[in-house]
Amino acid sequence: MDKNKPGGSKPKSQYRYGIAEWYGRPFLALTEQERRNFAQLQKILKKARPAQACPFQSRQGHPVACNKEGGVCSLRLYERRTDSGLVRPASGELAHISTTCPSRFEEDQTIYRWVSETILGCENPLVVAEVGFLERPRPEAGADTRGQAGDDVGRIDRVLVVPNSKPLAWCALEVQAVYFQGRAMKFDFENILQHSGQALPFPAAPRRPDYRSSGPKRLMPQLQIKVPSLRRWGKKMAVVVDRAFFGAMGKMDVVKDVSNCDVAWFVASYDESSGGIRLRRGDLHLTTLERSVEGLTAGTPVTLDVFEQRIISKLQRLPQP
């Protein structure tokens, strides 16, 4: 997305979203040759492409290959001055990093400890991945049975468990990265191959984080399906998003204690003070399912009069019979 700051008839800067982290490394820290190497990888067929380790999923002695097409972990806004052509990361309120790969939240298992300490009172939980939550109903006689009853049709991302707990003490966890809308990253990859010099290349194409698709269209149905059952069981749903994602949501009324919440929002932040990009604990928001849905919807209904005026306006633009 091209974006210009107000002030004067001629904009002083142009803004576009580009790579913040690539295969787990800060884009700003990569040399010109390293950027070219990563961009050249994308020209190799996926089956033949050399695997790149994901530093956020890998543990000591157990590397895990990146499974994100293109290897872009996160995006950030870049500014290009129209007078000098200087390219730099946007600053101030525009300086946030938007997480585009859910595996980015795996860094040092920070979120697992944070969620578990808050909800379960346990510093080192066991982490169980992709636990089946919904099953297909049993088919009626004569129905197509290719999808067998009992097959998992819905899963919870992670379940955190207190070790050796009896009865089993656990909570559910969903992580949500953001999709982006606009031109594909392949245009930036090609631009990087053509760019010369250590100066930052400006993103080749407009794009922006698509919080509407990521929130109301993807995350909200997950909560509406899973939280009612968890609530009946007396269990909590933890949701991890980054600060940029949460900032795009509407205001939610909160409760004061974990015992009164259905959904606990863990809002992670990124710290660049040490020169790299580190995932940090951020804010905690405790709320109900209903207030979470309102926050994800992030809108209020217009009045009946306004809505009908919009209908009339569209009717007037229809071809006349």
RODO-2510 file (C-alpha; in nm, 4 decimals, decimal comma):
residues 321
     n   res          X          Y          Z
     1     m     0,0000     0,0000     0,0000
     2     d     0,1403     0,3381    -0,0991
     3     k     0,0992     0,5839     0,1836
     4     n     0,1911     0,9498     0,2124
     5     k     0,2007     1,1726     0,5155
     6     p    -0,0155     1,4857     0,4989
     7     g     0,1428     1,8276     0,4751
     8     g     0,1980     2,0342     0,1631
     9     s     0,0822     1,9713    -0,1900
    10     k     0,3771     1,7478    -0,2720
    11     p     0,4340     1,4432    -0,0477
    12     k     0,7825     1,4199     0,1013
    13     s     0,7771     1,0444     0,1494
    14     q     0,6317     0,7303    -0,0007
    15     y     0,5484     0,4302     0,2200
    16     r     0,5242     0,0595     0,1387
    17     y     0,5284    -0,2649     0,3340
    18     g     0,8295    -0,4874     0,2791
    19     i     1,0292    -0,7621     0,4474
    20     a     1,1100    -0,7182     0,8171
    21     e     1,2499    -1,0690     0,8772
    22     w     1,3550    -1,3258     0,6204
    23     y     1,4274    -1,6860     0,7194
    24     g     1,4458    -1,5649     1,0786
    25     r     1,6985    -1,2873     1,0143
    26     p     1,6344    -0,9111     1,0291
    27     f     1,6261    -0,7730     0,6755
    28     l     1,8186    -0,4642     0,7885
    29     a     2,1084    -0,6841     0,9046
    30     l     2,1459    -0,8775     0,5785
    31     t     2,4250    -0,7873     0,3401
    32     e     2,3519    -0,7225    -0,0261
    33     q     2,4809    -1,0707    -0,1131
    34     e     2,2754    -1,2406     0,1573
    35     r     1,9606    -1,0725     0,0268
    36     r     2,0469    -1,1862    -0,3244
    37     n     2,1059    -1,5423    -0,2027
    38     f     1,7646    -1,5586    -0,0341
    39     a     1,5970    -1,4065    -0,3395
    40     q     1,7733    -1,6520    -0,5716
    41     l     1,6402    -1,9418    -0,3645
    42     q     1,2867    -1,8480    -0,4672
    43     k     1,3695    -1,9204    -0,8323
    44     i     1,4379    -2,2861    -0,7511
    45     l     1,1467    -2,5293    -0,7679
    46     k     1,0127    -2,5910    -0,4187
    47     k     1,0941    -2,9648    -0,4229
    48     a     1,4555    -2,8942    -0,5169
    49     r     1,5024    -2,5830    -0,3020
    50     p     1,7644    -2,6229    -0,0245
    51     a     1,5972    -2,6246     0,3162
    52     q     1,6522    -2,3245     0,5405
    53     a     1,6378    -2,3712     0,9167
    54     c     1,3739    -2,1785     1,1112
    55     p     1,5516    -2,0380     1,4190
    56     f     1,2223    -1,9938     1,6032
    57     q     1,1148    -2,3591     1,5781
    58     s     1,4607    -2,5149     1,6019
    59     r     1,5932    -2,6324     1,9363
    60     q     1,9501    -2,7194     2,0328
    61     g     2,0617    -3,0062     1,8137
    62     h     1,7216    -3,0319     1,6455
    63     p     1,6945    -2,7959     1,3465
    64     v     1,3502    -2,7490     1,1940
    65     a     1,3165    -2,6407     0,8312
    66     c     1,1203    -2,3279     0,7438
    67     n     0,7861    -2,4235     0,5879
    68     k     0,6759    -2,0711     0,4963
    69     e     0,6689    -2,0190     0,1196
    70     g     0,9134    -1,7378     0,0453
    71     g     1,0561    -1,7467     0,3988
    72     v     0,9164    -1,4069     0,5037
    73     c     0,8460    -1,4105     0,8793
    74     s     0,7186    -1,0544     0,9153
    75     l     0,6593    -0,7250     0,7354
    76     r     0,7276    -0,3639     0,8222
    77     l     0,6618    -0,0273     0,6635
    78     y     0,9452     0,1371     0,4705
    79     e     0,9747     0,5051     0,3852
    80     r     1,1352     0,6468     0,0710
    81     r     1,2103     1,0177     0,0638
    82     t     1,1042     1,1703    -0,2659
    83     d     1,3733     1,4395    -0,2489
    84     s     1,6748     1,2155    -0,1786
    85     g     1,5522     0,8641    -0,2599
    86     l     1,6725     0,7510     0,0839
    87     v     1,4996     0,4313     0,2016
    88     r     1,4638     0,3555     0,5718
    89     p     1,2221     0,1810     0,8093
    90     a     0,9263     0,3966     0,9035
    91     s     0,9521     0,5473     1,2506
    92     g     0,7211     0,6506     1,5320
    93     e     0,3655     0,5163     1,5234
    94     l     0,4342     0,3532     1,1842
    95     a     0,7304     0,1481     1,3074
    96     h     0,5442    -0,1667     1,4122
    97     i     0,6333    -0,5131     1,2821
    98     s     0,3498    -0,7323     1,1491
    99     t     0,3865    -1,1076     1,1963
   100     t     0,3039    -1,3014     0,8789
   101     c     0,4138    -1,6514     0,9872
   102     p     0,2658    -1,8127     1,3017
   103     s     0,5958    -1,9950     1,3637
   104     r     0,7487    -1,6544     1,4393
   105     f     0,5759    -1,6707     1,7788
   106     e     0,7780    -1,9840     1,8685
   107     e     1,0901    -1,7860     1,9629
   108     d     1,2441    -1,9221     2,2864
   109     q     0,8990    -2,0613     2,3802
   110     t     0,8341    -1,7210     2,5368
   111     i     0,4605    -1,7271     2,4707
   112     y     0,4175    -2,0754     2,6163
   113     r     0,5750    -1,9778     2,9473
   114     w     0,3822    -1,6497     2,9561
   115     v     0,0447    -1,8117     2,8877
   116     s     0,1055    -2,1016     3,1236
   117     e     0,2238    -1,8822     3,4119
   118     t    -0,0820    -1,6594     3,3710
   119     i    -0,3544    -1,9202     3,3310
   120     l    -0,2109    -2,2369     3,4847
   121     g     0,0435    -2,1038     3,7349
   122     c     0,3105    -2,3243     3,5743
   123     e     0,6435    -2,1966     3,4383
   124     n     0,7326    -2,4943     3,2166
   125     p     0,4254    -2,6498     3,0548
   126     l     0,4155    -2,9439     2,8211
   127     v     0,3089    -2,8318     2,4728
   128     v     0,0811    -3,0587     2,2695
   129     a     0,0239    -2,9549     1,9076
   130     e    -0,2806    -2,9849     1,6805
   131     v    -0,5260    -3,1626     1,9093
   132     g    -0,8473    -3,2784     1,7403
   133     f    -1,1458    -3,0872     1,8769
   134     l    -1,4336    -3,1465     1,6345
   135     e    -1,5355    -3,4789     1,4806
   136     r    -1,7575    -3,5597     1,1873
   137     p    -2,1097    -3,6654     1,2889
   138     r    -2,2032    -4,0272     1,2321
   139     p    -2,3605    -4,0593     0,8856
   140     e    -2,7178    -4,1665     0,8418
   141     a    -2,7913    -4,5019     0,6766
   142     g    -2,7197    -4,4881     0,3053
   143     a    -2,5151    -4,1671     0,3300
   144     d    -2,1728    -4,1185     0,1706
   145     t    -1,9252    -4,2509     0,4302
   146     r    -1,6004    -4,1475     0,2676
   147     g    -1,5565    -3,8978     0,5526
   148     q    -1,5784    -4,1421     0,8405
   149     a    -1,7379    -4,0538     1,1728
   150     g    -1,4731    -3,9764     1,4299
   151     d    -1,2351    -3,8102     1,1803
   152     d    -1,0920    -3,4816     1,3111
   153     v    -1,2411    -3,1860     1,1232
   154     g    -1,1181    -2,9131     1,3569
   155     r    -0,8128    -2,8800     1,5804
   156     i    -0,6829    -2,6533     1,8539
   157     d    -0,3390    -2,5126     1,7653
   158     r    -0,1714    -2,5889     2,0962
   159     v    -0,2728    -2,7279     2,4328
   160     l    -0,0544    -2,6349     2,7324
   161     v    -0,0496    -2,8954     3,0078
   162     v     0,0816    -2,8832     3,3642
   163     p     0,3246    -3,1791     3,3931
   164     n     0,2032    -3,4718     3,6051
   165     s    -0,1225    -3,2952     3,6890
   166     k    -0,4127    -3,5099     3,8129
   167     p    -0,6785    -3,4237     3,7216
   168     l    -0,5284    -3,2915     3,3976
   169     a    -0,4697    -2,9149     3,4166
   170     w    -0,4544    -2,7465     3,0765
   171     c    -0,5569    -2,4525     2,8596
   172     a    -0,6083    -2,4048     2,4863
   173     l    -0,3922    -2,1719     2,2777
   174     e    -0,4469    -2,0206     1,9336
   175     v    -0,1856    -1,8099     1,7551
   176     q    -0,2806    -1,5755     1,4741
   177     a    -0,0449    -1,4117     1,2268
   178     v    -0,1710    -1,1668     0,9646
   179     y    -0,2298    -1,2280     0,5947
   180     f    -0,1380    -0,9485     0,3573
   181     q    -0,3295    -0,8007     0,0678
   182     g    -0,1703    -0,6734    -0,2500
   183     r     0,1041    -0,7768    -0,4888
   184     a     0,2894    -1,1008    -0,4175
   185     m     0,6339    -1,1031    -0,2575
   186     k     0,7861    -1,2401    -0,5796
   187     f     0,7989    -0,8834    -0,7107
   188     d     1,0166    -0,7824    -0,4154
   189     f     1,2387    -1,0875    -0,4643
   190     e     1,2982    -0,9895    -0,8262
   191     n     1,3607    -0,6290    -0,7238
   192     i     1,6238    -0,7420    -0,4727
   193     l     1,8071    -0,9382    -0,7438
   194     q     1,8174    -0,6294    -0,9643
   195     h     1,9144    -0,3898    -0,6844
   196     s     2,2818    -0,3005    -0,6436
   197     g     2,4560    -0,1569    -0,3407
   198     q     2,4134    -0,2033     0,0319
   199     a     2,1434     0,0682     0,0519
   200     l     1,7985    -0,0685     0,1288
   201     p     1,5844    -0,1528    -0,1750
   202     f     1,2383     0,0019    -0,1623
   203     p     0,9554    -0,2574    -0,1771
   204     a     0,8612    -0,3136    -0,5399
   205     a     0,4840    -0,3357    -0,5015
   206     p     0,2058    -0,1974    -0,2798
   207     r     0,0648    -0,4319    -0,0153
   208     r    -0,0700    -0,4091     0,3374
   209     p    -0,1593    -0,6361     0,6305
   210     d    -0,5145    -0,7657     0,5849
   211     y    -0,6568    -0,7638     0,9358
   212     r    -1,0133    -0,8095     0,8106
   213     s    -0,9337    -1,1492     0,6595
   214     s    -0,7117    -1,2514     0,9495
   215     g    -0,9479    -1,1412     1,2273
   216     p    -1,3224    -1,1543     1,1494
   217     k    -1,2888    -1,4083     0,8667
   218     r    -1,0357    -1,6492     1,0170
   219     l    -0,9844    -1,6040     1,3914
   220     m    -1,3380    -1,5066     1,4943
   221     p    -1,5047    -1,8278     1,3632
   222     q    -1,2385    -2,0307     1,5451
   223     l    -1,3298    -1,8647     1,8749
   224     q    -1,7038    -1,8925     1,8138
   225     i    -1,6711    -2,2660     1,7472
   226     k    -1,4280    -2,3596     2,0240
   227     v    -1,4806    -2,1238     2,3180
   228     p    -1,8420    -2,2274     2,4040
   229     s    -1,7320    -2,5881     2,4608
   230     l    -1,4201    -2,4817     2,6490
   231     r    -1,6352    -2,2554     2,8653
   232     r    -1,8676    -2,5439     2,9522
   233     w    -1,5638    -2,7498     3,0487
   234     g    -1,4317    -2,4690     3,2702
   235     k    -1,1269    -2,4148     3,0451
   236     k    -0,9733    -2,0969     2,9057
   237     m    -0,8758    -1,9983     2,5523
   238     a    -0,5501    -1,8056     2,5168
   239     v    -0,4970    -1,6112     2,1926
   240     v    -0,1554    -1,4785     2,0900
   241     v    -0,1311    -1,1931     1,8396
   242     d     0,1205    -0,9131     1,7929
   243     r     0,0761    -0,5483     1,8880
   244     a    -0,0043    -0,4409     1,5315
   245     f    -0,2821    -0,7011     1,5033
   246     f    -0,4386    -0,6118     1,8366
   247     g    -0,4171    -0,2411     1,7530
   248     a    -0,6314    -0,3016     1,4440
   249     m    -0,9115    -0,4482     1,6568
   250     g    -1,1932    -0,2561     1,8176
   251     k    -1,2092    -0,1720     2,1868
   252     m    -1,3099    -0,4577     2,4171
   253     d    -1,4449    -0,4410     2,7708
   254     v    -1,2194    -0,6428     2,9995
   255     v    -1,2589    -0,8350     3,3245
   256     k    -1,0202    -0,8090     3,6178
   257     d    -0,9358    -1,1726     3,6845
   258     v    -0,8510    -1,4823     3,4805
   259     s    -1,1281    -1,6733     3,6563
   260     n    -1,3904    -1,4452     3,4981
   261     c    -1,2605    -1,4524     3,1390
   262     d    -1,3347    -1,6810     2,8464
   263     v    -1,0559    -1,5493     2,6249
   264     a    -0,7172    -1,4167     2,7349
   265     w    -0,5449    -1,2032     2,4695
   266     f    -0,1666    -1,2176     2,4944
   267     v    -0,0309    -0,9300     2,2848
   268     a     0,3341    -0,9903     2,1964
   269     s     0,5706    -0,7091     2,1039
   270     y     0,9051    -0,6850     1,9232
   271     d     1,2176    -0,5274     2,0715
   272     e     1,4878    -0,3905     1,8401
   273     s     1,6954    -0,2155     2,1062
   274     s     1,9782    -0,4717     2,0877
   275     g     2,0152    -0,4484     1,7106
   276     g     1,8194    -0,7657     1,6322
   277     i     1,4465    -0,8329     1,6581
   278     r     1,3375    -1,0139     1,9728
   279     l     0,9911    -1,1334     2,0710
   280     r     0,8848    -0,9981     2,4086
   281     r     0,5908    -1,0279     2,6437
   282     g     0,3543    -0,7379     2,5921
   283     d     0,0045    -0,6656     2,7190
   284     l    -0,2588    -0,8997     2,8594
   285     h    -0,6313    -0,8436     2,8020
   286     l    -0,8881    -1,0668     2,9762
   287     t    -1,2348    -1,0672     2,8267
   288     t    -1,5389    -1,2742     2,7330
   289     l    -1,6180    -1,4424     2,4033
   290     e    -1,8881    -1,1856     2,3269
   291     r    -1,6553    -0,8893     2,3819
   292     s    -1,3840    -1,0626     2,1769
   293     v    -1,6233    -1,0968     1,8834
   294     e    -1,7091    -0,7271     1,9105
   295     g    -1,3408    -0,6385     1,9108
   296     l    -1,2680    -0,8526     1,6060
   297     t    -1,5652    -0,7079     1,4190
   298     a    -1,4296    -0,3589     1,4949
   299     g    -1,7356    -0,1728     1,3751
   300     t    -2,0688    -0,0325     1,4866
   301     p    -2,3922    -0,0561     1,2854
   302     v    -2,5034     0,2569     1,1031
   303     t    -2,8503     0,3968     1,1648
   304     l    -3,1480     0,2707     0,9644
   305     d    -3,1715     0,6074     0,7859
   306     v    -2,8065     0,6007     0,6773
   307     f    -2,8337     0,2393     0,5596
   308     e    -3,1465     0,3102     0,3522
   309     q    -2,9847     0,6183     0,1986
   310     r    -2,7006     0,3950     0,0843
   311     i    -2,9516     0,1556    -0,0725
   312     i    -3,1169     0,4434    -0,2575
   313     s    -2,7813     0,5750    -0,3774
   314     k    -2,6935     0,2356    -0,5266
   315     l    -3,0396     0,1981    -0,6806
   316     q    -2,9928     0,5291    -0,8606
   317     r    -2,6759     0,3967    -1,0230
   318     l    -2,8417     0,0825    -1,1600
   319     p    -2,9162     0,0720    -1,5357
   320     q    -3,2679     0,1935    -1,6041
   321     p    -3,5040    -0,0579    -1,7705
***
